[in-house]
């Protein structure tokens, strides 16, 4: 999806959020907006790397950059650990697998794995990390990143501050407002889904699926949003 289209989607989601009254509709819109914002960050990182390569006159600019979005994570008292699958990465040199850290972010770049480059950015970490004591390891088909907690023993219930705020907002809204969504907003969501491109449809469907599952046990039969499931 083009960057400008994603920015337009974010603005449209924000406008709908300002109109929304039901917690369930707000949850769908908030999640879809966050997904679009994440796509914008990924595209901007890709554009920046491509521009840097072109400026340097590097032949690497001809390689395809694969944007990584899936990873696992865990934590111990001292470290938050990310596990990123990159098939064949064990064949890379140490210099070809780099991670740039800030106290609140990380950026992984893996160069020339079977003709492809791989990139992953995680911004707005939930808590501060110790940049000097963070490191990475190259394993078979995997890069493991160890983020040293600035405060040892501090629990991270999610990885980023954005995820934390989104979770709190959705939980609060669902707890205080279980009214049926207004038909106008249902129709708006349907219109966006039916007229949007494939990426927009994926974002809305993913957001709605998550919202439905969260509200399933407390939802009443014949809820006004049932018809949205027929999109």
Backbone as CSV, one residue per row, in Angstrom:
resi,resn,N_x,N_y,N_z,CA_x,CA_y,CA_z,C_x,C_y,C_z
1,UNK,0.841,-1.189,0.000,0.000,0.000,0.000,0.879,1.242,0.000
2,UNK,0.512,2.255,-0.804,1.299,3.469,-0.904,1.287,4.220,0.424
3,UNK,2.396,4.902,0.684,2.534,5.628,1.941,1.449,6.681,2.102
4,UNK,1.183,7.428,1.026,0.173,8.488,1.111,-1.214,7.915,1.397
5,UNK,-1.515,6.744,0.826,-2.808,6.116,1.077,-2.930,5.699,2.537
6,UNK,-1.826,5.158,3.094,-1.838,4.773,4.498,-2.053,5.991,5.401
7,UNK,-1.388,7.091,5.085,-1.566,8.298,5.881,-3.000,8.799,5.784
8,UNK,-3.582,8.674,4.609,-4.978,9.059,4.429,-5.896,8.171,5.266
9,UNK,-5.574,6.857,5.298,-6.367,5.925,6.103,-6.292,6.284,7.580
10,UNK,-5.085,6.621,8.053,-4.914,6.994,9.465,-5.762,8.207,9.799
11,UNK,-5.744,9.200,8.926,-6.545,10.402,9.161,-8.036,10.075,9.177
12,UNK,-8.448,9.148,8.299,-9.863,8.782,8.233,-10.278,7.998,9.475
13,UNK,-9.394,7.069,9.912,-9.680,6.338,11.148,-9.817,7.303,12.327
14,UNK,-8.923,8.299,12.380,-8.963,9.271,13.475,-10.267,10.061,13.452
15,UNK,-10.727,10.424,12.265,-11.981,11.168,12.147,-13.164,10.326,12.615
16,UNK,-13.165,9.047,12.245,-14.246,8.168,12.682,-14.215,7.947,14.189
17,UNK,-12.979,7.866,14.743,-12.858,7.696,16.192,-13.488,8.869,16.939
18,UNK,-13.367,10.055,16.380,-13.934,11.234,17.021,-15.457,11.168,17.051
19,UNK,-16.046,10.421,16.100,-17.497,10.293,16.043,-18.010,9.089,16.836
20,UNK,-17.147,8.112,17.032,-17.585,6.848,17.619,-18.031,7.022,19.067
21,UNK,-19.072,6.289,19.442,-19.570,6.308,20.812,-19.476,4.933,21.471
22,UNK,-19.631,3.896,20.702,-19.572,2.543,21.259,-18.133,2.105,21.484
23,UNK,-17.889,1.441,22.613,-16.546,0.956,22.922,-16.077,-0.058,21.894
24,UNK,-16.966,-0.898,21.409,-16.564,-1.941,20.460,-16.150,-1.337,19.125
25,UNK,-16.875,-0.339,18.660,-16.493,0.326,17.412,-15.188,1.092,17.599
26,UNK,-15.044,1.762,18.750,-13.798,2.469,19.035,-12.616,1.504,19.050
27,UNK,-12.837,0.316,19.627,-11.761,-0.670,19.666,-11.333,-1.108,18.286
28,UNK,-12.314,-1.346,17.394,-12.012,-1.738,16.007,-11.233,-0.637,15.299
29,UNK,-11.711,0.594,15.428,-11.065,1.716,14.750,-9.664,1.988,15.303
30,UNK,-9.510,1.902,16.623,-8.206,2.152,17.237,-7.182,1.121,16.780
31,UNK,-7.599,-0.149,16.745,-6.681,-1.202,16.322,-6.307,-1.050,14.851
32,UNK,-7.280,-0.728,14.014,-7.012,-0.545,12.583,-6.088,0.652,12.364
33,UNK,-6.289,1.717,13.126,-5.437,2.897,13.020,-4.000,2.569,13.416
34,UNK,-3.832,1.797,14.513,-2.492,1.417,14.958,-1.794,0.539,13.922
35,UNK,-2.554,-0.341,13.277,-1.985,-1.217,12.248,-1.494,-0.389,11.059
36,UNK,-2.285,0.609,10.654,-1.879,1.467,9.543,-0.641,2.282,9.909
37,UNK,-0.574,2.757,11.143,0.584,3.527,11.589,1.850,2.672,11.589
38,UNK,1.706,1.389,11.956,2.858,0.487,11.923,3.336,0.285,10.493
39,UNK,2.405,0.169,9.544,2.781,0.022,8.138,3.517,1.264,7.640
40,UNK,3.097,2.444,8.106,3.765,3.689,7.711,5.209,3.683,8.178
41,UNK,5.433,3.273,9.439,6.799,3.210,9.969,7.655,2.263,9.139
42,UNK,7.114,1.093,8.803,7.878,0.115,8.017,8.245,0.667,6.639
43,UNK,7.299,1.343,5.993,7.580,1.910,4.675,8.620,3.024,4.761
44,UNK,8.553,3.821,5.805,9.517,4.902,5.966,10.924,4.374,6.219
45,UNK,11.015,3.281,6.996,12.318,2.654,7.232,12.881,2.114,5.913
46,UNK,12.024,1.455,5.151,12.459,0.908,3.859,12.955,2.024,2.937
47,UNK,12.215,3.133,2.892,12.602,4.255,2.032,13.922,4.864,2.491
48,UNK,14.124,4.946,3.797,15.358,5.529,4.327,16.561,4.664,3.971
49,UNK,16.425,3.347,4.140,17.531,2.439,3.811,17.860,2.510,2.324
50,UNK,16.816,2.553,1.488,17.034,2.630,0.046,17.742,3.931,-0.329
51,UNK,17.350,5.025,0.330,17.976,6.320,0.036,19.438,6.338,0.453
52,UNK,19.731,5.727,1.607,21.116,5.671,2.082,21.991,4.870,1.127
53,UNK,21.454,3.771,0.616,22.214,2.952,-0.324,22.471,3.689,-1.636
54,UNK,21.440,4.381,-2.116,21.586,5.096,-3.379,22.619,6.204,-3.243
55,UNK,22.593,6.895,-2.097,23.555,7.972,-1.874,24.981,7.449,-1.819
56,UNK,25.134,6.237,-1.310,26.464,5.651,-1.193,26.912,4.974,-2.481
57,UNK,26.004,4.880,-3.445,26.336,4.231,-4.703,26.576,2.746,-4.553
58,UNK,25.924,2.122,-3.571,26.151,0.716,-3.279,25.331,-0.168,-4.198
59,UNK,25.905,-1.302,-4.573,25.170,-2.282,-5.373,24.078,-2.949,-4.562
60,UNK,24.112,-2.759,-3.224,23.096,-3.370,-2.374,21.714,-2.813,-2.677
61,UNK,21.647,-1.619,-3.305,20.354,-0.998,-3.588,19.520,-1.844,-4.539
62,UNK,20.159,-2.778,-5.233,19.433,-3.635,-6.163,18.787,-4.815,-5.465
63,UNK,19.143,-5.054,-4.224,18.582,-6.187,-3.510,17.216,-5.834,-2.937
64,UNK,16.383,-6.850,-2.830,15.054,-6.677,-2.287,15.104,-6.616,-0.762
65,UNK,14.415,-5.645,-0.170,14.346,-5.519,1.285,13.048,-6.128,1.788
66,UNK,13.180,-7.152,2.594,12.017,-7.818,3.166,11.756,-7.244,4.559
67,UNK,10.583,-6.673,4.750,10.240,-6.066,6.026,9.716,-7.138,6.981
68,UNK,10.397,-7.323,8.078,10.001,-8.310,9.069,8.980,-7.700,10.019
69,UNK,7.891,-8.431,10.238,6.857,-7.952,11.157,6.539,-8.968,12.248
70,UNK,6.941,-10.209,12.054,6.635,-11.257,13.031,7.878,-11.620,13.831
71,UNK,7.689,-11.749,15.117,8.778,-12.165,15.994,8.182,-12.646,17.310
72,UNK,8.964,-13.452,18.019,8.567,-13.864,19.350,9.384,-13.105,20.378
73,UNK,8.864,-13.007,21.586,9.645,-12.346,22.625,9.360,-12.965,23.985
74,UNK,10.326,-12.826,24.852,10.250,-13.367,26.206,11.065,-12.438,27.100
75,UNK,11.089,-12.717,28.373,11.876,-11.873,29.267,12.369,-12.655,30.466
76,UNK,13.452,-12.175,31.023,13.980,-12.657,32.290,14.073,-11.435,33.204
77,UNK,14.644,-11.595,34.352,14.775,-10.464,35.269,15.654,-9.364,34.670
78,UNK,16.625,-9.748,33.832,17.590,-8.779,33.318,17.354,-8.384,31.863
79,UNK,16.763,-9.278,31.062,16.685,-9.028,29.625,15.275,-9.234,29.071
80,UNK,14.962,-8.452,28.035,13.843,-8.736,27.144,14.450,-9.334,25.884
81,UNK,13.952,-10.506,25.487,14.589,-11.238,24.385,13.642,-11.343,23.192
82,UNK,14.125,-10.918,22.023,13.361,-11.032,20.788,13.972,-12.131,19.920
83,UNK,13.095,-12.906,19.255,13.538,-13.995,18.403,12.930,-13.788,17.018
84,UNK,13.798,-13.498,16.036,13.348,-13.153,14.689,13.827,-14.222,13.714
85,UNK,12.895,-14.854,13.025,13.238,-15.901,12.060,13.720,-15.288,10.754
86,UNK,14.944,-15.669,10.339,15.499,-15.278,9.036,16.198,-16.519,8.489
87,UNK,15.559,-17.202,7.584,16.123,-18.446,7.067,17.479,-18.211,6.391
88,UNK,18.478,-18.979,6.809,19.802,-18.886,6.225,20.697,-17.824,6.830
89,UNK,20.256,-17.155,7.871,21.047,-16.051,8.439,22.366,-16.525,9.026
90,UNK,22.466,-17.804,9.371,23.715,-18.324,9.947,24.877,-18.236,8.959
91,UNK,24.566,-18.057,7.678,25.616,-17.923,6.681,26.152,-16.502,6.550
92,UNK,25.561,-15.573,7.261,26.007,-14.172,7.189,27.236,-13.940,8.062
93,UNK,28.018,-12.945,7.685,29.127,-12.529,8.539,28.574,-11.694,9.687
94,UNK,29.395,-11.495,10.705,28.962,-10.690,11.846,28.623,-9.264,11.414
95,UNK,29.355,-8.740,10.444,29.126,-7.371,9.992,27.833,-7.212,9.203
96,UNK,27.301,-8.323,8.687,26.082,-8.252,7.888,24.811,-8.265,8.724
97,UNK,24.935,-8.470,10.015,23.764,-8.494,10.907,23.981,-7.426,11.968
98,UNK,23.328,-6.305,11.807,23.545,-5.179,12.713,22.248,-4.794,13.418
99,UNK,22.396,-4.313,14.637,21.253,-3.789,15.397,21.650,-2.431,15.960
100,UNK,20.859,-1.426,15.651,21.061,-0.105,16.233,20.069,0.085,17.369
101,UNK,20.580,0.447,18.546,19.741,0.602,19.736,19.666,2.064,20.149
102,UNK,18.511,2.449,20.685,18.373,3.666,21.472,17.735,3.227,22.788
103,UNK,17.640,4.099,23.779,17.007,3.681,25.041,15.561,3.227,24.895
104,UNK,14.906,3.581,23.772,13.491,3.227,23.608,13.175,2.534,22.286
105,UNK,14.211,2.075,21.546,13.930,1.465,20.251,15.077,0.571,19.803
106,UNK,14.820,-0.191,18.749,15.869,-0.983,18.110,15.561,-1.088,16.625
107,UNK,16.617,-1.246,15.826,16.465,-1.423,14.382,17.440,-2.506,13.934
108,UNK,16.898,-3.613,13.444,17.699,-4.731,12.941,17.824,-4.623,11.422
109,UNK,19.040,-4.866,10.908,19.256,-4.907,9.467,20.140,-6.106,9.150
110,UNK,19.626,-7.008,8.322,20.371,-8.191,7.893,20.617,-8.061,6.399
111,UNK,21.873,-8.100,5.983,22.240,-7.864,4.587,22.538,-9.153,3.828
112,UNK,22.008,-9.212,2.613,22.362,-10.208,1.613,22.214,-11.648,2.093
113,UNK,20.979,-12.038,2.381,20.661,-13.437,2.658,19.951,-13.971,1.422
114,UNK,20.657,-14.712,0.617,20.115,-15.241,-0.626,19.528,-14.113,-1.493
115,UNK,20.275,-13.023,-1.591,19.878,-11.917,-2.449,18.864,-10.965,-1.839
116,UNK,18.526,-11.144,-0.572,17.556,-10.275,0.081,18.167,-9.626,1.312
117,UNK,17.672,-8.433,1.609,17.983,-7.780,2.871,16.740,-7.853,3.753
118,UNK,16.936,-7.883,5.057,15.827,-7.956,6.002,15.940,-6.819,7.009
119,UNK,14.798,-6.239,7.344,14.798,-5.149,8.314,13.659,-5.284,9.306
120,UNK,13.904,-4.877,10.529,12.873,-4.871,11.574,13.104,-3.663,12.469
121,UNK,12.063,-2.884,12.705,12.135,-1.751,13.625,11.082,-1.921,14.706
122,UNK,11.488,-1.716,15.946,10.558,-1.711,17.082,10.781,-0.398,17.824
123,UNK,9.768,0.459,17.822,9.882,1.772,18.444,9.028,1.853,19.708
124,UNK,9.288,2.854,20.512,8.500,3.126,21.721,8.426,1.916,22.646
125,UNK,9.589,1.360,22.972,9.625,0.243,23.905,8.932,0.624,25.212
126,UNK,8.343,-0.368,25.864,7.542,-0.106,27.056,8.358,0.574,28.149
127,UNK,9.596,0.097,28.359,10.476,0.679,29.363,11.847,0.938,28.740
128,UNK,12.695,1.645,29.445,14.027,1.963,28.945,14.929,0.731,28.948
129,UNK,15.867,0.710,27.983,16.869,-0.347,27.943,18.262,0.269,28.074
130,UNK,19.209,-0.563,28.459,20.613,-0.159,28.549,21.265,-0.472,27.204
131,UNK,21.522,0.557,26.421,22.043,0.376,25.061,23.383,-0.351,25.064
132,UNK,24.266,0.020,25.963,25.620,-0.538,25.972,25.650,-2.023,26.319
133,UNK,24.661,-2.495,27.046,24.648,-3.892,27.472,23.669,-4.755,26.675
134,UNK,23.053,-4.184,25.672,22.181,-4.950,24.782,23.024,-5.541,23.654
135,UNK,22.627,-6.690,23.158,23.428,-7.360,22.120,22.549,-8.321,21.331
136,UNK,23.138,-8.922,20.306,22.411,-9.894,19.481,23.268,-11.107,19.210
137,UNK,22.611,-12.234,18.905,23.311,-13.462,18.541,22.725,-13.995,17.232
138,UNK,23.605,-14.545,16.395,23.160,-15.189,15.163,23.028,-16.685,15.442
139,UNK,21.828,-17.208,15.235,21.583,-18.627,15.430,21.138,-19.238,14.108
140,UNK,20.881,-20.528,14.086,20.414,-21.186,12.873,19.027,-20.671,12.505
141,UNK,18.931,-19.995,11.361,17.672,-19.445,10.856,17.022,-18.460,11.830
142,UNK,17.803,-17.830,12.667,17.225,-16.918,13.650,18.241,-15.893,14.139
143,UNK,17.734,-14.675,14.395,18.510,-13.660,15.099,17.861,-13.454,16.463
144,UNK,18.645,-13.578,17.517,18.150,-13.364,18.882,18.719,-12.037,19.391
145,UNK,17.832,-11.154,19.815,18.242,-9.839,20.320,17.955,-9.777,21.817
146,UNK,18.973,-9.389,22.569,18.852,-9.327,24.032,18.889,-7.861,24.462
147,UNK,17.745,-7.357,24.891,17.631,-5.977,25.351,17.815,-5.945,26.867
148,UNK,18.878,-5.299,27.304,19.152,-5.220,28.745,18.190,-4.225,29.405
149,UNK,17.430,-4.696,30.356,16.504,-3.823,31.067,17.288,-2.769,31.857
150,UNK,16.890,-1.518,31.719,17.531,-0.477,32.505,17.242,-0.662,33.993
151,UNK,16.060,-1.194,34.284,15.676,-1.506,35.663,15.481,-3.009,35.770
152,UNK,16.429,-3.694,36.354,16.342,-5.151,36.465,15.155,-5.540,37.349
153,UNK,14.483,-6.614,36.938,13.337,-7.091,37.684,12.021,-6.444,37.289
154,UNK,12.076,-5.416,36.448,10.858,-4.739,36.012,10.119,-5.614,34.999
155,UNK,8.833,-5.836,35.213,8.062,-6.711,34.329,7.521,-5.935,33.136
156,UNK,7.667,-6.521,31.956,7.104,-5.963,30.728,5.898,-6.834,30.357
157,UNK,4.672,-6.318,30.530,3.511,-7.130,30.143,3.245,-7.073,28.645
158,UNK,3.751,-6.032,27.978,3.757,-5.948,26.512,5.116,-5.395,26.104
159,UNK,5.378,-5.344,24.801,6.708,-4.927,24.348,6.828,-3.424,24.170
160,UNK,5.757,-2.764,23.714,5.852,-1.338,23.409,4.817,-0.524,24.171
161,UNK,5.097,0.760,24.297,4.173,1.664,24.979,2.879,1.823,24.187
162,UNK,2.967,1.755,22.857,1.771,1.866,22.029,0.837,0.692,22.294
163,UNK,1.395,-0.514,22.361,0.584,-1.687,22.674,-0.058,-1.573,24.052
164,UNK,0.668,-0.992,25.001,0.157,-0.811,26.352,-1.035,0.143,26.352
165,UNK,-0.878,1.285,25.673,-1.961,2.256,25.636,-3.180,1.713,24.913
166,UNK,-2.952,0.989,23.835,-4.054,0.408,23.086,-4.808,-0.599,23.936
167,UNK,-4.093,-1.452,24.653,-4.719,-2.453,25.502,-5.526,-1.791,26.619
168,UNK,-4.964,-0.764,27.253,-5.665,-0.072,28.330,-6.918,0.620,27.815
169,UNK,-6.807,1.260,26.647,-7.944,1.976,26.073,-9.077,1.013,25.746
170,UNK,-8.737,-0.095,25.113,-9.763,-1.063,24.744,-10.406,-1.679,25.978
171,UNK,-9.595,-2.045,26.969,-10.136,-2.652,28.188,-11.058,-1.680,28.910
172,UNK,-10.653,-0.402,29.001,-11.457,0.601,29.698,-12.777,0.839,28.984
173,UNK,-12.702,0.989,27.656,-13.910,1.275,26.902,-14.883,0.110,26.912
174,UNK,-14.360,-1.112,26.801,-15.231,-2.283,26.819,-15.872,-2.472,28.177
175,UNK,-15.162,-2.087,29.229,-15.687,-2.260,30.581,-16.813,-1.276,30.892
176,UNK,-16.731,-0.051,30.362,-17.699,0.972,30.729,-18.827,1.147,29.723
177,UNK,-18.690,0.531,28.554,-19.690,0.773,27.514,-19.957,-0.489,26.721
178,UNK,-21.096,-1.116,26.955,-21.456,-2.331,26.222,-22.691,-2.092,25.350
179,UNK,-22.999,-0.824,25.075,-24.155,-0.510,24.245,-23.939,-0.999,22.822
180,UNK,-25.059,-1.176,22.124,-24.961,-1.570,20.719,-24.345,-0.432,19.909
181,UNK,-23.476,-0.733,18.963,-22.875,0.315,18.120,-23.947,1.009,17.291
182,UNK,-23.727,2.254,16.996,-24.686,2.978,16.170,-24.606,2.498,14.726
183,UNK,-25.763,2.411,14.105,-25.817,1.879,12.740,-25.008,2.732,11.768
184,UNK,-24.912,4.033,12.031,-24.148,4.894,11.132,-22.694,4.463,11.068
185,UNK,-22.081,4.175,12.222,-20.684,3.784,12.249,-20.496,2.393,11.663
186,UNK,-21.499,1.532,11.864,-21.432,0.214,11.228,-21.386,0.379,9.712
187,UNK,-22.219,1.258,9.201,-22.254,1.482,7.758,-20.953,2.096,7.256
188,UNK,-20.346,2.981,8.060,-19.065,3.573,7.687,-18.001,2.501,7.563
189,UNK,-17.949,1.597,8.545,-16.958,0.527,8.512,-17.190,-0.380,7.300
190,UNK,-18.453,-0.681,7.013,-18.752,-1.506,5.835,-18.280,-0.820,4.558
191,UNK,-18.538,0.487,4.478,-18.156,1.236,3.282,-16.635,1.230,3.102
192,UNK,-15.910,1.442,4.197,-14.447,1.418,4.129,-13.952,0.050,3.689
193,UNK,-14.582,-0.984,4.214,-14.171,-2.351,3.871,-14.441,-2.648,2.404
194,UNK,-15.654,-2.338,1.962,-16.052,-2.684,0.596,-15.316,-1.871,-0.458
195,UNK,-14.962,-0.612,-0.131,-14.311,0.246,-1.107,-12.798,0.269,-0.977
196,UNK,-12.266,-0.280,0.114,-10.831,-0.234,0.348,-10.067,-1.245,-0.483
197,UNK,-8.742,-1.057,-0.549,-7.916,-2.031,-1.242,-7.683,-3.221,-0.315
198,UNK,-6.914,-4.200,-0.785,-6.758,-5.451,-0.038,-6.114,-5.233,1.322
199,UNK,-5.149,-4.285,1.399,-4.463,-4.055,2.670,-5.404,-3.427,3.688
200,UNK,-6.226,-2.473,3.241,-7.192,-1.853,4.141,-8.184,-2.896,4.642
201,UNK,-8.643,-3.765,3.738,-9.578,-4.812,4.146,-8.952,-5.744,5.177
202,UNK,-7.668,-6.071,4.983,-6.978,-6.937,5.938,-6.899,-6.283,7.306
203,UNK,-6.599,-4.981,7.344,-6.472,-4.276,8.616,-7.807,-4.223,9.358
204,UNK,-8.879,-3.907,8.616,-10.195,-3.817,9.247,-10.655,-5.187,9.721
205,UNK,-10.457,-6.204,8.880,-10.871,-7.555,9.264,-10.105,-8.048,10.484
206,UNK,-8.801,-7.777,10.509,-7.981,-8.193,11.647,-8.414,-7.482,12.919
207,UNK,-8.675,-6.172,12.816,-9.097,-5.404,13.983,-10.451,-5.878,14.480
208,UNK,-11.373,-6.135,13.552,-12.713,-6.559,13.946,-12.683,-7.947,14.569
209,UNK,-11.882,-8.838,14.006,-11.793,-10.190,14.559,-11.311,-10.159,16.002
210,UNK,-10.288,-9.344,16.262,-9.782,-9.232,17.628,-10.820,-8.649,18.568
211,UNK,-11.556,-7.622,18.105,-12.568,-6.990,18.938,-13.715,-7.955,19.223
212,UNK,-14.129,-8.707,18.201,-15.208,-9.673,18.367,-14.859,-10.736,19.396
213,UNK,-13.632,-11.254,19.318,-13.216,-12.304,20.240,-13.201,-11.794,21.675
214,UNK,-12.772,-10.544,21.839,-12.678,-9.967,23.179,-14.055,-9.737,23.769
215,UNK,-15.010,-9.374,22.914,-16.341,-9.058,23.408,-17.303,-10.240,23.351
216,UNK,-16.831,-11.388,22.847,-17.721,-12.504,22.548,-18.508,-12.985,23.751
217,UNK,-17.834,-13.188,24.872,-18.501,-13.758,26.033,-19.565,-12.832,26.604
218,UNK,-19.366,-11.508,26.446,-20.325,-10.580,27.018,-21.331,-10.040,26.022
219,UNK,-21.203,-10.449,24.763,-22.089,-9.913,23.729,-23.460,-10.553,23.798
220,UNK,-24.487,-9.792,23.514,-25.848,-10.312,23.503,-26.186,-10.835,22.117
221,UNK,-27.068,-11.827,22.058,-27.512,-12.346,20.772,-28.234,-11.255,20.018
222,UNK,-27.969,-11.173,18.720,-28.600,-10.169,17.894,-27.987,-8.796,17.990
223,UNK,-26.736,-8.724,18.442,-26.013,-7.447,18.526,-25.998,-6.766,17.178
224,UNK,-26.111,-5.448,17.175,-26.181,-4.714,15.924,-24.983,-4.872,15.049
225,UNK,-23.827,-5.301,15.590,-22.637,-5.452,14.753,-22.585,-6.813,14.086
226,UNK,-23.569,-7.713,14.369,-23.525,-9.031,13.751,-23.464,-8.932,12.247
227,UNK,-24.166,-7.945,11.708,-24.210,-7.815,10.258,-22.861,-7.471,9.677
228,UNK,-21.966,-6.879,10.469,-20.626,-6.543,9.985,-19.838,-7.784,9.652
229,UNK,-20.164,-8.893,10.300,-19.464,-10.128,10.027,-19.721,-10.680,8.649
230,UNK,-20.737,-10.149,7.951,-21.040,-10.628,6.612,-20.257,-9.922,5.539
231,UNK,-19.372,-8.991,5.936,-18.606,-8.248,4.921,-17.866,-9.220,4.021
